[in-house]
Amino acid sequence: MNPTMNQTNKIFGTDGVRGRANIEPVTAETALKLGRAAAHVFKNLNPESRSRRRHQIVIGKDTRLSGYMLESALASGILSMGVDVLFIGPLPTPGVARITHSLRADAGIVITASHNPYDDNGLKFFSHDGYKLDDAIEAQIENLVFSGDIDDVRPTAGEIGKAVRIDDALGRYVEFAKRSFPRGQTLEGVTIVVDCAHGAAYKTTPCVLRELGANVIVYGNRPNGTNINAGCGSMHPEQMCHWVQEHNANLGIAHDGDADRVLLCDETGTLIDGDDIMAIAALEMLAEGSLANNTLVSTVMSNAGLDAAIETAGGKVIRTDVGDKNVIDEMLKRGHNFGGEQSGHLIFSDHGTTGDGLVAALQILRIMAAKQKPLSELAKCWSRFPQQLTNIRVTEKKPFEELEDVLDFVAQAEAQLEKEGGRILLRYSGTEPKARLLLEGKDAAMLEQWSKKISGSITAQIGE
């Protein structure tokens, strides 16, 4: 079989492997092949095991029913290549990254579909240092799954790998997360509502907050394999906001299924999203002198008001394409230590290697304590720019430069908006027959005027 990849045998997406469980590529058969391929690649990346023993790969998961099936298949593939498996059970994605590094394993794999419904699942891979794989290593693994190049690599007898369960993985991650909170500071007297989404954080987040002294009211902590993200967690934060008001709590915390995201709620029941968290934390870090290069890394989806607030305080914002992996890559490349997404992926690289919903929540709690202010007051540190988002259904995705007047209108709008710190984004949806037009600026009437002009031109030429 030709090892050259094509669209029909593409496995890795923007964040690992993901899809409907028990349908390709998220099947036991492909998981076994991925296990074999990953074991081979990581074994060859480091000829000598980092643990000085046999090569080891950590496997963690969230709480989906299909996790059992994929865990067994993945482990079988790894073991068949003479690499040991360290099972750590249900643990947040950042916990798997941390355990991989602390146990000196050669790689880590977490079985999760993050914020997706329970009938989906997937695999995220980490290298030995706890960072997500770069595209080149993913391509090597992908090629080996289809090429047949390692079909004859079959260790036998005592060379076959051994699987062991690591009983203290949860405790290790709990202690790691607590270290991101100032030593000697407590959460005594703070009431916190936590919605764990019936996912991987159902034990860890409540445990950490209680050990720091908070009064914790927990929801979404009874996973049954099929209720992950179901009407709860960061995908449905209105539940958290309701409970915060019901219990007269100081703060609400909502995770997604693998807890690499967090959304918060202030004491009034108002949702605090990733942009709010970035504004609060980055401005505090600027004031402390702890924001590396005085720079925040965000994506193109963050509100333009974020840039205005950071720049007014003497910092700057760098934007990447959507995806926490793109944010982390930029941070590593330029030496920045804080970045994130509006959706709630927050990366504090002084405290971890990937998005960590619990660590992000602890940073906001730290600032609340330091300033002796409620979250609603902290969130007033910035103002969102008005937005105008228009979705235009199209019959074809013709390049915008081939549409008459469209890019001219975009350039004119951009010139006007940039004078006041605004911006414009025009792109085609990757999954639907739509063009998406986003305008941001201080003048809502101007946004509406340009939105009608640009979308009208697109509709006239390729609209349904």
Buried (B, 14 or more C-beta within 10 A) or exposed (E): EEEEBEEEBEBBEEBBBBBBBBEEBBBBEBBBBBBBBBBBBBBEBEEEBBBEEBBBBBBBBBBBBBBEBBBBBBBBBBBBBBBBBBBBBBBBBBBBBBBBBBBEBBBBBBBBBBBBBBBBBBBBBBBBEBBBBEEEBBEBBBBBBBBEBBEEBEEEEEEBBEBEEBEEBBEBBBBBBBEBBEEEEEBEEBBBBBBBBBBBBBBBBBBBBBBBEBBBBBBBBEBEEBBBBBEBBBBBBEBBBBBBBEBEBBBBBBBBBBBBBBBBBBBEBBBBBBBBBBBBBBBBBBEEEEBBEBBBBBBBBBBBBBBBBBEEBEBEBBBBEBBBBBBBBBBEEEEBBBBBBBBBBBBBBEBBBBBBBBBBBBBBBBBBBEEEEBBBEBBEBBEBBBBBEBEBBBEEBBEBEEBEBBBEBBEBBBEBBEEBBBBBBBEBBEEEBBBBBBBBBBBEEBBBBBBEBBBBBBBEBBBE
